[in-house]
Amino acid sequence: MEQESEYLIEIEDLHFAYGENKVFKGVNMKISRGSVVAILGIGGSGKSTLLRLIGGQLKPNRGSIKVNGRIVHELDYQGLFDMRRNMGLMFQAGGLFSDMSVYDNIAFPMRELTDLPEQIIHDLVLMKLHAVGLRGTTKLMPAELSGGMARRVALARAIALDPMLTMYDEPFAGLDPISLNVIAQLIRRLNDALRATSIIVTYDVSESLKVVDYAYLLHDGVVQAEGPSQELLDSDAPFVVQFLHAQPTGPVAFHMKSAPYTEDLRIAE
């Protein structure tokens, strides 16, 4: 019998582009089973795209992504469906069904993917909502929720089926400081209790580094730095220092590449 790898996700020499825009130019990552890992980087560095590649929504131009020992882009329709049944995803914009109540949003994956009786589903929905502090919102519609509340409901739905892998795309956006800390700690506790694996894509450096086991910093199509939180915080690499400490000057320019400003002004004339 083939021995199970210690890594749930293995990314090798990943290349991907949207047309002429090269997003990844040779990314390598290994994410251990049972760990909580942060993917950090500036806007446009490909963090959300990486989640889509792991989930099989996109296919790499070159290289491979293995999830639980299987190369994602080689899976057929049924293989991809089976893999996704063991994944949970919290979408960047929440992704709640606008015409369903909070209760039905959480119950949706349970009804679609299991044969559980409605009474068990009822108890599980309340359990998931209680975990994110929103058990009293079952009858509300998404439009009646604040932005932060909607994100917490989305988190509850992502963990509805206790998946082996949960991916969180900007889980802290729109949360007040108290909720942010509670949700960060909840992600950590849930991961450990379920012996699952979690990937957190976020801009929130300080909060994410408190709860993750390992972090990758993406920039210019490659992994610029990686390591445990304290190791990264102690790094003197220019990009790491600029990003982790939010410094305005460094390798990352505020202005994207463009023609000289004076040339643009002449064109406008």
C-alpha positions, -999 to +999 in steps of 0.1 A: +000+000+000+013+034-009+023+055+021+004+087+026+025+118+021+030+141+050+019+170+027-017+174+018-008+199-010+023+199-032+028+226-057+057+222-081+071+247-107+036+263-111+032+287-141+000+305-149-010+335-169-041+355-178-033+362-214+000+382-214-002+388-176+021+362-160+007+356-125+030+327-115+065+321-128+076+290-110+059+287-076+068+258-052+049+251-020+044+222+003+015+224+029+016+198+057-014+179+068-030+194+099-013+228+095-027+263+092-008+282+064-011+318+054-006+330+018+004+367+019+011+392-008+002+426-022-030+431-043-026+414-077+000+389-065-022+359-074-034+348-039-070+341-049-059+327-082-038+301-063-069+290-045-088+286-078-059+264-091-059+243-060-097+238-063-095+229-100-113+260-114-082+269-133-055+248-149-018+256-148+001+265-180+030+244-166+038+225-134+015+207-111-006+209-080-012+177-060-040+175-034-040+144-013-016+128-037-037+135-069-027+159-096-057+183-097-056+193-134-055+156-145-088+147-126-119+139-146-153+155-138-161+128-111-126+129-096-128+167-093-163+165-078-151+139-052-121+160-043-142+191-038-166+173-015-137+173+010-129+210+006-145+241+021-141+275+007-149+309+022-152+332-008-136+367-008-170+384-012-189+359+010-208+342-018-240+337+002-271+328-018-291+361-017-325+344-019-319+320+009-320+326+046-289+323+068-302+289+079-307+276+044-273+289+033-256+268+060-278+238+053-273+239+016-241+218+013-255+193+039-286+188+019-268+186-014-239+163-004-253+141+024-283+120+032-286+134+067-321+137+081-334+173+085-333+171+123-296+164+123-290+191+097-309+215+120-286+207+149-255+210+128-266+244+113-271+258+148-237+244+159-219+260+130-236+294+136-230+292+173-193+287+166-192+321+147-214+338+173-245+342+150-269+315+162-297+341+164-296+350+127-311+318+113-342+336+099-324+366+085-317+371+048-282+380+036-293+415+028-303+420+064-267+412+076-239+437+081-208+431+060-189+415+089-219+393+099-222+381+063-185+370+063-190+351+095-220+333+080-198+325+050-172+310+073-198+289+090-209+275+056-173+268+046-169+245+076-204+230+073-192+195+064-159+195+084-137+193+053-102+179+052-091+213+036-106+247+042-095+277+022-103+312+035-101+340+010-097+372+030-116+360+060-108+391+081-120+418+057-148+439+071-146+425+106-143+447+137-112+441+159-130+419+184-147+397+157-114+396+138-095+381+167-123+357+176-126+344+140-088+340+137-087+320+169-118+300+158-100+290+125-071+278+146-092+258+171-114+243+144-084+232+124-068+215+154-101+199+166-109+184+132-072+176+124-078+193+091-057+217+070-064+254+064-051+279+040-057+316+048-053+342+020-052+376+037-037+411+038-039+411+076-003+403+085-004+408+123-035+387+130-027+359+106+009+354+118-005+349+153-024+318+144-006+301+115+021+275+115+038+286+083+035+315+058+044+321+022+050+356+008+042+359-029+055+387-052+064+390-088+052+355-097+073+336-072+076+328-035+098+356-022+100+342+014+086+314+035+088+301+070+073+300+105+058+333+117+087+343+140+113+335+114+097+358+089+093+386+115+130+383+123+140+384+086+160+413+072+152+405+036+140+439+020+107+426+006+098+408+038+106+438+060+087+462+037+056+440+035+054+427+071+060+462+086+040+481+060+068+504+050+061+528+021+095+524+004+113+493-006+113+467-035+076+470-040+066+503-057+033+519-051+028+529-087+024+501-112+046+501-143+035+526-170+047+551-195+064+582-181+038+607-168+050+634-192+043+611-221+008+604-210+001+642-206+013+648-242-010+620-255-039+637-237-032+669-255 
